[in-house]
Amino acid sequence: MLKDLVDVSKPFVIYKKPHSGKLHIWQQKDVQLYTSDDLSQSGYYFAPYDFNKHPVVVFPDKISVKQAILIRNLKSHAAGQMTISEPETGILEAKSYQDKVAKAVQLINNEKLQKIVLSRAFKVLSSGFDSFEALLKLMFTYEHSYVYLWHHPQVGTWMGATPELLAQYQDGLFQTIALAGTLPFESNTPVIWHAKEMKEQQFVTDYIVDILQKFSSNVQVAKPTTVYQGHLAHIRTNISADINPANLSEIVLNLQPTPAVCGLPVKKAKAYIAQIENRDRKYYTGFLGEKTENFVALYVNLRSMEVLPDHLMLHVGGGIVGDSNPEQEWREILMKSSVLLSVLA
């Protein structure tokens, strides 16, 4: 069983990279909580949305045991049946979120912001929930995503399937993506992007390029493409740059949080998010992954959930621009919440 590969009393992470047939495991040898706000240590990072509220946790490379196995060699061994309730999505929940969207639209138009990203947590009751079995389901379902299960006794347990690369670096080449826009997707049905999604995507692309140009004279931007995750489609733009590895930590800290999870201008949008959302995102929209002096593979923590004893907290969100429709935005985050629930249920 997958559970037999780790000691659940100690910190560990199990993950699959996009398009990979391998499952990777990091197991910390002790139970201490190690942190690193400047990303100077080599290890596996789990970072929050707001560094001022929660620690940037790192499993140091020197005291971690690592292994990799083929996913196809794993099988489900669930002893019981997992049951998961539907999240609360009634009239009151819809009105609360739509009111927040309307307030964000008003701020965008009055304060000359380009975008504000709002998020919401759905509480989902669970019975017999097995994180390891759920992880297997996600891994077999989301080939294009970074799928993970992360645990630290002093912090908690998180899992998810994210399509968004924050930073990748090797042999002098730094890579990242601009990911924005969301539409439902059905097989054999073409996805047609509208002005709202294309506008949102360009905001993110321009912001990332401006940051990378401070560290590189050779920044390359590919043409936008459509990528898929479950029943959702997104616009993705690949961006690359030649950089000095000495600048890796600074670049990552400049990129986080991205406009895709915060808004534009980033600092102004982040301040308004704190007022409108009235909640703690914790590690949702932070980042996770490996970092050494000469290698980086970090992903934005989207489509994620916190695993608690008797329930799950599902975190989702959407980008709001000046012409966003509150009812449509509510439907969009419902679609996003279904990405994980459709697999786990």
N, C-alpha and C positions, 0 to 999 in steps of 0.2 A: 504494500500500500504506500501511497505517496506520503502519508503521515509518518510512516516508519523511517523516512529519510532524514528527519529533523528531530531535534530535541525541543519540544514546544515550551519548555520552561526557560529557554534562552532565546535571545534575539535571532531571527532568521528572515530571509527573503527567498521566495521561489519565483522565478520569472521566465518568460519566453519573449524573445525579441520578434519584431514583425518578420513574417515570411521565414521563420526558423523552425526547424524540426527538433530543436534541442531545448530541454528544460535546464535552467541553471539554478543552483542553490548556493547561498551564502549562509553559513552558520557561525555566529560569533561564539568564541570559546568561553566567555564569561557573561555575567548579567548586567554589567555596568552600563550606564548611559553615557555615550561619548557624543560630543557635539563639536561643530566646527563652522562658525559663521562665515569665515573667510574662504572656505573650501580648500584649505591648504593641505589637508591630509589626503592620502590615497585610500580609497575605500568605496563602500556603497552608501550613497546619500539618500535621505528621505527628508525633504525640506517642505516647510509650511508655506502657505500663501503670504502670511505676514510674519517676518522674522522677529518682530517685537512681541508677539503673543505666544509663540511656540518655538521650541528649539529646532535647529537643523541637526537631525540625528545622522550619525555616520557609524557604519560597521567598519572599523579600521582594517585595512588589508592585512596587516601583520598578525592580527589575532583572529582571523576568520578562516574557516575551512570551506573550500569551494569544490564543487563537483558539477558535472554535466551529464545528463542522460538523454536518450532519445525518447521523445514524447510518445512515439508509436508503441513503445514497450510498456506503457502504462495502461492500466485498465481500471475501470470503476469497481470499487468494492464496498459500495454503500450498503450498510446493514439495514437501514430504515429509509423511509420516504421523507424528503424535505418538503415542508409546506410553507408557503410564503403568502401572506395576505396582500390584497391590493392596497396601494397607498391611498391616503385620504385626498380625493381630488374633486370634492363637491363644490357647491356654489360659494361657500365662504372662502375656501382655499383659492378658488379661481379668482374671486373678487380681490382678495388680498394681494395676489401677485399682479393682477392687472392694474390695480391702483399704483403699485410700485413702478410698473412699466410706464404708466401715464406720467408719474412724477419725473422719471428719468428723461422721458421725451421732452417735457417742459424745461428741465434743466439744460438739456442739450441745445434746445432752440434759443433759450434765454442767455445762457452762459457761453455760447459759441463752442461747445464741445462737439467732437465728431462722433463719439461712441461711448456708451457705458455698458459694461457687462454685468447683468444681474444673475444671481444664483439662488437656488432654493434647495432645502433638504426635505426629502420625503421619508417619513418614518414607516417602516414596513415590518410588521410582526412576523416572526419566524418560529418554526417548531422543527426540531431535529436538523437544524442547519449545520452542514459540514463544510467548513471552509475549503478543505482539500478537494472534496468532490466537486464543489462549486468552481474551484480553480480549473480542474480538469475540463469541465463543461465549457468554460470561457476559452481555454486554450484550443480546444478542438473546434470551436465555433468561429473565433476571430483571428484568422490567419494574418490579417493585415495590421493587427494591433500589438502593442506591448502589453502583455497580460501578466499580472503579478499578484502575489499574496505576501504581505509584509507584516511582521509582528515584533513588538518589543514589549516585555512585561510591564515596563514603566510608562509606556506611551499608548499602547493599544494595538488593534489589528485592523489593517486596511487591505482592500483588494480592488481590482478594477481592470479595465481594458481600454487603454488610451491610444488614439491614433496619432497623437501629436508629438513629434520630435522637438525637443528644446535645443539640444546641442550635441553634435557628434564631431569628434576630432581624431585624426590619425594621419601621420606622415605629412604634416604641414597643411592639410586641407580641413577647414572647418565647414560643417554643414548644418543647416537648420531649415525649418519650413515655416511658411505663413499658412495657417489653416483657419478658415472662417466660412460662414455660410452653412446652413443646414436645411436639407429638404428630405422628405420621405422618399424611399427608393423601393421599387419593385422590379423583379427580374423582367427583362425584355421590354422595359419601359424607359425611354430616354429621359434623362434629367435636364430640365431647362432652367438655367439660372436667371434670376431677375436682377434689376438694377440695384435693389437693396443689398442682396448678397454680394454682388460684384464690388459695390462701393465699400462694404465692410471688409472684404478681402484686400482691397487696395490699401486701405488704412494700415492694416497689419503689415503688409509687404513693405510699404514705404518706411515705416517705423524701424523695422529690423534692418533694412538696408542702411539707413542713416547711422545706426549704431555700429554696424560692421565697417563702414567706411572710415570710422575713427581709428580702426586698428589695421586696416588693409587697403591697399591701393588697387586690389584686384577682387572686386565683388561681382559675382555672376548671378543673374536672376533668370530662372527658366520660365517657360510659359505656364500659366495656370492649367491644372488638370482636375478632373473629378475623381475623388477616391471614395471608397465605400466602407461602412462599418455596420454590419447587420442590415437593418432596414433603413439606414440613414446614408445620405450622400453629403460630402463636403467639398469645398474648393481648396486645392492645395497648390502652393507655389514653392518649388525647391530653390533654396538660396545657398550659395557657397562662397568661400573667401579663403585666400592664402593668409595665414596668420602665424605669429610667433607663439609657440606653446607657453611662453612666460605670461602671456595675456589671457590664458584660458579662464582662470577664475574671475577676472575682471569682466570679461565678456559675458559670462554666464550671469553674473550678478547684475549686469546692465540689462540683459534680456528678460530677467524675471522681476516682476510679472510682465508678461507680454500683453499687447493690446487685445489679443484673443481672449484673455481671461480677466482683463481689467477695463480697458477702454483707452480713449485718446482725448486730450493729453493724459498720459498714464497717471502722473501724480495727482492731477485734478480729479480724474475719474475715480481713482482709488479713494480719495477723500469723500466723494459723494456716495460711493458704494457703502462706506461705513455708516453713512446716515440713512440710506434707503433700505439696505438689506436688514439691518438690525440683527445680525447673527454672526457667529464665528465660523468661518470656513475651515478652520483647522488646517489639515493637510490637503484639502481639495484645492485644486489649481496651484499647488506648489509643484515640486518636481522630484523625480527619483531616478536613480541609476548609478553607474560607475564613473569614477574619476580618478586618474593618476596624473603624474606630471606630463605625460605625453599621450594620454588617451582620455577621451570623454565619450560617454553614451548616456545622455540624460533625456528624460521624457516628462512632459507636462502631465500632472495627475488629474486627468479628466475622466469622466465616466467611472467614477470610483464610489466606494461605499465603506463606511466604518462598520465593522462587525462587532456587535455587542451581545451580551448573554441571551437576551430574549427578543432582540430586534436588530434590524439593519437601518442605518441612516444613509439613504441614497442621495448623492449630491449631483445636481445638474444645473445648467444655466444657459443663457443666451445673450447675444450681442444686441443692444438696443441703439438705434440711430434715430435721426430726426423725424423720419416718417414711419417709424415702427407702429404696428397695430397691436394694442394690448391683448386682444383676444387671440390673434395669430401667434403672439409670443407665448401665451399660455399653452396653446396646442403644441408649439415647438418643444417646450421643456417636457411636456407629457410624452412626446415621441422619444426624447432622449432618455427619459427614465425607463422606457420600455426596452431599451437596448440591453440592459443587464437583466431586467426582470423576465424578459421573454426567454432567456436562456436558463436562468436559475429556477423558474417555475416549471 
